[in-house]
Amino acid sequence: MIARARPLEGTIDPGVTFAAAFEGSPTPMVLVDARRSDHPIVWANVAFLTLTGYDWDDVAGRNCRLLQGPMTDPETVARISAAIAAGACFEAELVNYRKDGSWFWNGLTLSPVRDANGVVTHYYSAQADMTGKHKLEAAMTHANADLGRRVAEQTADLRAALEQKTALLHEVDHRVKNNLQVISSLMLLKARRTPEGEARNALNGMADRIGALSTVHRMLYSAGDVTRFDFREFADDFVGDLVAGIDGERMAVNASIDSMAVSAAMAAPLALMLHELATNAVRHAFPGDRPGRVSIKARRCDGALRMVVEDDGIGLSAGPPNPSGFGRSLVEMVVRQLRGTLTWSETAPGTRVEISVPLDAVSLSDGPADPADKAS
């Protein structure tokens, strides 16, 4: 079914009514005769004349191309001509010119007017000044480009600052590592010149602990991310050095460590904890020529580092008393500092140590954790 407009009732003259409405409309409107050569303008309302700056005598009988100028898009003009030739409707925005030569963005709508036989007799065009919209779009484009430039500049500045900070932290770790190596070497030199006994053992033990801390800073120095520390990488390095110093035919050390990133602030406490547990097991669980094994396991579970170090040695109760022993106290102190839990148990034979430490125990803003703070 074709929809038809409802006819006007009474004595109203439709032609007079619509002509009056269009003439007084604030929307610029123009009508061209499609039956005559070059489609001349045969009617325009006051809003159209106001928009273009022309008088009626200037536009009567002329083609609408009088509004075109240097910035009018030829492609859009060609599309308008094609639509008129096909008797089709058309909408577009293009640059037109007023009588005084000033340009504006014209949003136009073309509609064919047909007679009773369906033949196009006229073309009607409603128009609108879209200059404000285009200026706003241009302003927004410029603002977005400026914002993008500023963001890019600030990003570059932040990246440069981050690179400088990273380089500084690398340099700090490098110097700390070198200093720790020097201190460790001095303590080992002093130990060699100290008679056998508790003093020499204490010096060797402290040199080993300092060596473990030096390894931590070496890894932080070589890592791409100075804020994170791969615990498995340290464990593999440490266990490799530990195995190299024992009789492999009598004793075995097996390690199964998950790869897990922890904050750099947790690196030193975790390194000391692993060092103490593993070296104590190797040194004290197998006196004489007793063979045995040491197992080290570490897993990430529910946001925590869960580590188990166990051996099949003589056990805690069978070991000789060591009044000057510091390792177990150090481990307990480190676990407390990291808000973790620690369990020592006899396994008959051997000893089992279970530790659970939350991986967010030390935030990056807390600064490096120093076990010496609580040892004093």
Secondary structure, DSSP 8 states (H G I E B T S, - for coil): ---------TT--HHHHHHHHHHT-SS-EEEEETTSTT--EEEE-HHHHHHH---HHHHTT--GGGG--TTS-HHHHHHHHHHHHHT--EEEEEEEE-TTS-EEEEEEEEEEEE-TTS-EEEEEEEEEE-HHHHHHHHHHHHHHHHHHHHHHHHHHHHHHHHHHHHHHHHHHHHHHHHHHHHHHHHHHHHHHTS-TTHHHHHHHHHHHHHHHHHHHHHHHHHSS-TTEEEHHHHHHHHHHHHHHTS-TTTEEEEEEE---EEEHHHHHHHHHHHHHHHHHHHHHSS-TT--EEEEEEEEEETTEEEEEEEE-SS-TTTS---TT--HHHHHHHHHHHTT-EEEEEE-SSSEEEEEEEETTSS-TTS----THHHH-
